[in-house]
Amino acid sequence: MGQREQLLEGARVCLIERGFAHTTARDIVAASPGANLASIGYHFGSKDALMNAAVIQLIEGWGDRIAEAADGVAVGTPADRLEQFLSAILAADAEDRRVAAASVQAFAQAEFSAEVRDQYRSTYERARVDLTGIVLGISRDRVAASDAATLGSVCLALLNGAVLQWLIDPAASAGFEHLTVTLAALGRRTSPAGDLQ
């Protein structure tokens, strides 16, 4: 592994263990055997640029975790499939949880880094298509753009919201265990007939 890759790995470890705001250049060098402070400037220009590059890797890594969860979704209604997918995401192990927490920190960096924002935009475009495919039980190349923009956006909002709640309180994942029942109840309460009940 070259010095650039060592620095990236060191920054990734620091993001997971310390968080973006609490990581110093010295922390990164300590986590990157063979690197020194000057190498950060040489390879990345600044500590923040290095941290942003590590954030982008984390975003991609979390995307891999999402793909693994998608592989475990079996047959069922769209609501059943969404419930299975969210359950698999929220059943992540301790390491996945730490990566998810570090990825959440990246949201704040998107406000200040066009590169991080563009990475999120690209990741979310793919995620909306992928999530629509998962829920409808079709391949991503059959997903209509209109479905990705609507259904995919709602699924992505549920995914992000579920992960945020789970990070704050792991017991909150119980609220997503019976998603099909919850969505059916929501449908009844928002239908004209539901107003009469």
C-alpha positions as CSV (number, residue, x, y, z in Angstrom):
1,M,0.0,0.0,0.0
2,G,1.4,3.4,-1.0
3,Q,1.6,6.4,1.2
4,R,-1.5,8.0,-0.4
5,E,-3.6,4.8,0.3
6,Q,-2.2,4.6,3.8
7,L,-3.3,8.1,4.5
8,L,-6.8,7.4,3.1
9,E,-7.1,4.3,5.3
10,G,-5.8,6.2,8.3
11,A,-8.4,9.0,7.7
12,R,-11.1,6.4,7.3
13,V,-10.2,4.7,10.6
14,C,-10.1,8.1,12.3
15,L,-13.5,9.0,10.9
16,I,-15.0,5.8,12.3
17,E,-13.2,6.0,15.7
18,R,-13.1,9.8,16.3
19,G,-15.5,11.5,13.9
20,F,-14.8,14.2,11.4
21,A,-14.7,17.1,13.8
22,H,-12.4,15.4,16.3
23,T,-9.8,14.1,13.9
24,T,-6.5,16.1,13.6
25,A,-3.8,15.7,11.0
26,R,-1.6,14.1,13.7
27,D,-4.3,11.5,14.4
28,I,-4.3,10.6,10.7
29,V,-0.5,10.3,10.6
30,A,-0.6,8.1,13.7
31,A,-3.1,5.8,12.1
32,S,-1.0,5.7,8.8
33,P,2.3,3.9,9.3
34,G,5.1,5.4,7.3
35,A,3.2,8.7,6.7
36,N,4.1,12.1,8.0
37,L,2.4,15.5,8.2
38,A,4.0,16.8,5.0
39,S,2.7,13.8,3.1
40,I,-0.9,14.9,3.7
41,G,-0.2,18.2,1.9
42,Y,1.8,16.5,-0.8
43,H,-0.9,13.9,-1.7
44,F,-4.1,15.8,-0.8
45,G,-3.3,19.5,-0.4
46,S,-4.9,19.7,3.1
47,K,-6.3,17.6,5.9
48,D,-9.8,18.6,5.0
49,A,-9.3,17.4,1.4
50,L,-8.0,14.1,2.8
51,M,-10.9,13.7,5.1
52,N,-13.4,14.5,2.3
53,A,-11.7,11.7,0.2
54,A,-12.1,9.3,3.1
55,V,-15.8,10.4,3.5
56,I,-16.4,9.6,-0.1
57,Q,-14.9,6.1,0.4
58,L,-17.2,5.6,3.4
59,I,-20.3,6.6,1.4
60,E,-19.3,4.0,-1.2
61,G,-18.7,1.4,1.6
62,W,-22.1,2.1,3.1
63,G,-23.5,1.6,-0.4
64,D,-22.0,-1.9,-0.5
65,R,-23.7,-2.7,2.8
66,I,-27.0,-1.6,1.3
67,A,-26.4,-3.8,-1.7
68,E,-25.8,-6.8,0.6
69,A,-29.1,-6.1,2.4
70,A,-30.9,-5.9,-0.9
71,D,-29.6,-9.4,-1.9
72,G,-31.5,-10.9,1.1
73,V,-34.9,-9.5,0.1
74,A,-37.2,-12.4,-0.9
75,V,-40.7,-12.3,-2.5
76,G,-43.7,-10.5,-1.2
77,T,-45.6,-7.3,-1.6
78,P,-43.7,-4.0,-2.1
79,A,-44.3,-3.2,1.6
80,D,-43.1,-6.7,2.6
81,R,-40.0,-6.2,0.5
82,L,-39.3,-2.8,2.0
83,E,-39.7,-4.2,5.5
84,Q,-37.3,-7.1,4.8
85,F,-34.7,-4.6,3.4
86,L,-34.9,-2.2,6.3
87,S,-34.7,-5.1,8.8
88,A,-31.5,-6.3,7.1
89,I,-30.0,-2.8,7.2
90,L,-30.9,-2.4,10.9
91,A,-29.5,-5.8,11.8
92,A,-26.0,-4.5,11.0
93,D,-23.1,-5.6,13.2
94,A,-21.1,-3.2,15.4
95,E,-18.6,-2.4,12.6
96,D,-21.3,-1.6,10.1
97,R,-23.0,0.6,12.8
98,R,-19.7,2.6,13.2
99,V,-19.4,3.0,9.4
100,A,-23.0,4.2,9.2
101,A,-22.4,6.7,12.0
102,A,-19.3,8.0,10.2
103,S,-21.3,8.2,6.9
104,V,-24.0,10.3,8.7
105,Q,-21.3,12.8,9.7
106,A,-20.5,13.2,6.0
107,F,-23.9,14.8,5.4
108,A,-22.6,17.9,7.2
109,Q,-19.5,18.0,5.0
110,A,-21.7,18.0,1.9
111,E,-22.7,21.6,2.7
112,F,-19.0,22.7,2.5
113,S,-17.6,20.4,-0.2
114,A,-18.9,20.3,-3.7
115,E,-17.0,17.0,-4.2
116,V,-18.8,15.3,-1.2
117,R,-22.1,16.8,-2.3
118,D,-21.7,15.5,-5.9
119,Q,-20.8,12.1,-4.5
120,Y,-24.0,12.1,-2.4
121,R,-26.0,13.3,-5.4
122,S,-24.7,10.5,-7.5
123,T,-25.1,7.9,-4.8
124,Y,-28.7,9.0,-4.1
125,E,-29.6,8.9,-7.8
126,R,-28.5,5.3,-7.9
127,A,-30.1,4.5,-4.6
128,R,-33.5,5.8,-5.7
129,V,-33.4,3.4,-8.7
130,D,-32.0,0.5,-6.7
131,L,-34.5,0.9,-3.9
132,T,-37.4,1.1,-6.3
133,G,-36.2,-2.1,-8.0
134,I,-35.9,-3.8,-4.6
135,V,-39.4,-2.8,-3.5
136,L,-41.1,-3.6,-6.8
137,G,-39.1,-6.8,-7.3
138,I,-37.7,-5.8,-10.7
139,S,-34.2,-5.2,-12.1
140,R,-32.8,-1.7,-11.9
141,D,-32.9,-1.4,-15.7
142,R,-36.7,-1.8,-15.7
143,V,-37.3,1.0,-13.2
144,A,-39.2,3.9,-14.7
145,A,-37.7,7.3,-14.0
146,S,-41.0,8.5,-12.6
147,D,-41.1,5.6,-10.1
148,A,-37.5,6.3,-9.0
149,A,-38.3,10.0,-8.5
150,T,-41.4,9.2,-6.3
151,L,-41.3,5.7,-4.8
152,G,-37.5,5.7,-4.7
153,S,-37.4,9.0,-2.9
154,V,-39.8,7.8,-0.3
155,C,-37.9,4.6,0.2
156,L,-34.7,6.5,0.5
157,A,-36.3,8.9,3.1
158,L,-37.4,5.8,5.1
159,L,-34.0,4.2,4.9
160,N,-32.2,7.4,6.0
161,G,-34.7,8.1,8.8
162,A,-34.6,4.5,10.0
163,V,-30.8,4.5,10.1
164,L,-30.7,7.9,12.0
165,Q,-33.2,6.6,14.6
166,W,-31.3,3.3,15.0
167,L,-28.0,5.2,15.5
168,I,-29.5,7.3,18.3
169,D,-31.5,4.4,19.8
170,P,-31.1,0.9,18.5
171,A,-34.4,-0.1,20.1
172,A,-36.1,2.3,17.6
173,S,-35.6,-0.4,14.9
174,A,-38.6,-2.1,16.4
175,G,-40.8,0.6,14.8
176,F,-39.8,-0.8,11.4
177,E,-40.4,-4.5,12.2
178,H,-44.1,-4.3,11.1
179,L,-43.9,-1.8,8.3
180,T,-46.5,-3.5,6.2
181,V,-49.1,-3.1,9.0
182,T,-48.0,0.5,9.6
183,L,-48.3,1.4,6.0
184,A,-51.7,-0.2,5.7
185,A,-52.8,1.7,8.8
186,L,-51.5,5.0,7.3
187,G,-53.3,4.2,4.0
188,R,-56.6,3.8,5.9
189,R,-56.1,7.0,7.9
190,T,-55.4,9.1,4.8
191,S,-58.2,7.7,2.6
192,P,-61.5,9.5,2.4
193,A,-63.2,6.4,4.0
194,G,-60.6,6.6,6.9
195,D,-61.9,10.0,7.8
196,L,-65.2,8.4,8.8
197,Q,-63.7,5.8,11.1
